[in-house]
Amino acid sequence: MIAAAYERGPDHWTARILFTAAVLVVFGLIVLAARRAWKRRVAAHADLLPLPTGTVTDGIPESSGLYVGTTQAGEWQARVYAGDLANRAAATLHTGPEGVLIERDGAEPIFIPAESITGARLDAGLANKVVGGAGLLVVTWEQNGYALDTGFRADHRLDNATHLREIEKVLLENAS
């Protein structure tokens, strides 16, 4: 009787192998689809490059903080993947009559010429980064026919409002 308790039914190795193979094939198809979608997203923004270059010589004192990212204007989660625009980094923000310059650690600087800026605001989130209140400075600008939002979070929250006022001043000067 004890021997009967330890008897096993027939092993179904063939079924197990087929099931494992099917799971691996499905996983491979998911990875392939994700890779194709990623490449399509990168290619969709390829004509944004090259980005403008320049410097900001006058204006208000710089602010240290975090470059949050760049998205399609009005779509706070639609991150732009052209070049290294999608890469968050510690950064320094310069604002002046020439425009906005974001010098990022480990990445190319982003210069937004004054004539490309279409608006600016304080916001709570951008590029999947959400902060309390209006903790982000978001600059709306145009590049090669694309409307973009670029976000910066200053280490000192009051710096955001100072830079916003400077950008609004630049917008008023360019409008006249």
Secondary structure, 3 states (H helix, E strand, C coil): CHHHHCCCCCCCHHHHHHHHHHHHHHHHHHHHHHHHHHHHHHHHCHHHCCCCCCCCCCCCCCEEEEEEEEEECCCCCCECCCCCCCCCEEEEEEEECCEEEEEECCCCCEEEEHHHEEEEEEECEECCEECCCCCEEEEEEEECCEEEEEEEEECCHHHHHHHHHHHHHHHHHHHC
